[in-house]
Amino acid sequence: MYSGEQVLDGRVQVTVTNTGAYDSDEVVQVYSHNSLTAFRRISLRKGESKTVIFPINSAMRDEILVGGCGFQKEKLMKIVL
């Protein structure tokens, strides 16, 4: 589950929580202008949450989309910059 999105000091952060029954990995992806611009793989234990931070660069204007591997575009979290 993705939550707690914030834009602070040239960075975007989002909290990822493993709501499943098992430990797992997640690939957090950031899209700008319909292109993948950043990603980070994280490991989460069952019930664990982690905050992932990405720098915002000059190519990221107006809004970005954040989600995990396998997310459909319409289900990505929209963050207005």
C-alpha positions in Angstrom: 0.0 0.0 0.0 1.3 3.5 -0.9 0.5 6.5 1.3 1.9 9.6 2.9 3.1 11.3 -0.3 4.8 14.6 0.2 6.9 17.0 -1.8 9.6 18.7 0.4 12.8 20.7 -0.5 13.2 19.3 -4.0 12.3 15.7 -3.0 9.2 13.6 -3.2 8.6 10.9 -0.6 6.1 8.1 -0.3 5.5 5.5 2.4 5.1 1.9 1.2 3.5 -0.7 3.5 3.5 -4.5 3.1 -0.1 -5.5 3.9 0.5 -9.1 2.7 1.0 -12.2 4.7 4.6 -12.7 3.7 7.9 -10.8 3.5 8.4 -9.4 0.0 10.2 -6.9 -2.2 8.6 -3.9 -4.0 9.9 -1.9 -6.9 8.8 1.7 -6.3 8.6 3.5 -9.7 8.3 7.2 -10.5 6.9 8.4 -13.9 7.1 11.8 -15.4 5.7 12.7 -18.8 4.7 9.0 -19.3 8.3 7.8 -18.9 9.9 5.9 -16.1 12.3 8.4 -14.5 13.3 6.7 -11.3 12.9 3.5 -9.4 14.1 1.8 -6.2 13.8 -1.8 -5.0 13.0 -2.2 -1.3 12.5 -5.3 0.9 9.6 -5.2 3.4 8.8 -7.7 6.2 5.2 -8.6 6.7 3.5 -5.5 8.2 6.6 -3.3 7.7 6.5 0.3 6.3 9.3 2.2 4.7 9.5 5.7 3.4 11.2 6.1 0.0 12.6 9.4 -1.2 13.4 10.5 -4.7 15.0 13.8 -5.8 12.9 15.9 -8.1 14.9 17.1 -11.2 14.1 19.8 -13.7 12.6 17.4 -16.1 9.8 16.6 -13.7 7.2 19.3 -14.2 3.7 19.7 -12.9 3.0 16.2 -11.7 4.5 12.8 -11.3 3.0 9.3 -10.9 4.3 6.9 -8.3 3.5 3.2 -8.0 4.8 -0.3 -7.9 5.8 -2.8 -10.4 2.7 -4.1 -12.2 0.5 -1.1 -11.3 -1.8 -0.1 -14.1 -1.3 3.6 -15.1 -4.8 4.6 -13.8 -3.9 3.2 -10.4 -0.7 5.1 -9.9 -0.5 7.7 -7.2 -0.6 11.2 -8.7 1.6 13.9 -7.0 1.2 17.5 -8.1 4.5 19.4 -7.9 
